Amino acid sequence: MISSLPPSALWAVRWAWPAIAAAVLLIACSRLLGFIVTDDAYIDYRFAQNVSDGLGFVFNAGERVEGYSNFLWVLLISALFKLGIDPIVGSKLLGVVCAVLSLFAMAALADRVAPDRQQTSGIACLLLATSIPFVVWSVSGLGLHSTYCS
């Protein structure tokens, strides 16, 4: 049934659900952007500031202790410092971008597992987009790794 559609219509059907879920997620995240910053995010900000200042991955200059659990996130935040972007705003926006990309990645994975069941990936995307922990951690300043990768 769905596989008999022309390629352009098949593409639209395949990506409509994650796009709708992304819109729902963006609305939910916009309601929380000004309220939540996890206190552990400030540890990453301190490490990222020192990286961008050329001091390396240290919390205090001269002390070589690994105090972060997310190397790539600290690198991304240090790039924000280098660009002159406020790390709180930038990390929240990066978290939202990662959350939206996660919805599309989940839809792509579901499409590989069950190519003729687009409604299944759509329901999964909507469930994830409306998950309160997913939304909260998306705008927490720590990125999604805190909840889903540790």
Helices and strands as residue ranges (DSSP letters): G 2-4, H 7-32, H 41-52, H 71-83, H 87-113, H 118-129, H 132-138, H 145-148
